């Protein structure tokens, strides 16, 4: 697999793009002997810098496991995972925790906001814990990108679900991580709020140069990505570039049909 590819998207120039993260021959297995279950089966993948990658697949395909391993939230049984040039599979717990805090952002299905803090305090909380002062100019740009300028003093209970997830997106962006991982980030939102959050994620890639990896089961959500990776039985079996929701849905139907006839 090459370390750089050309994928024009959303009016892009098609310039060469570096790799933000990569997995090499990654295996993740649970149990032993007859009870051994292989969640990831010798996976090789490059995640491209400055692009939006969606990971899809049926339940049990390994999509969330792959994201968690790439993000350093789960260990691998064998193989290597790199964030830029750092092999995270060799890091001790303390170094791995520091890397996740300083270089990786996370957006989960549950918003994970502290109810006693207002929006701006929730956004800057990870940096406050790390003893880092936010870059004010960048912070204002992030807040403007996600459309929260008029809600910064509101606590989570005073915000809609979509607004709370936008706070979570801003929190992930504010520390300027090298890569952001989202695990079904719109799963708890209605279609309108979900579309708003996905639009903000798309803008963060196009306008802020962010790198995003998102696990989703939703073809509409996947259509916001530059590239969709399809997993089945712990392996990447297909990928699609510049997808539409209809194309993603058709591909998923193909996989379902294969599964029924296998």
Secondary structure, 3 states (H helix, E strand, C coil): CCCCECCCCCCCCCCCECEEEEEEEEEEEECCHHHCEEEEEEEEEEEECCCEEEEEECCCCCHHHHHHHHCCCCCCCEEEEEECCEEHHHCCHHHHHHHHHHHEEEEECCCCCCCCCEHHHHHHHHHHHHCCCCCHHHHHHHHHHHCCHHHCCCEHHHCCHHHHHHHHHHHHHHCCCCEEEEECCCCCCCHHHHHHHHHHHHHHHHHHCCCEEEECCCHHHHCCCCEEEEEECCEEEEEEECCCHHHHHHHHHHHHHHHHHC
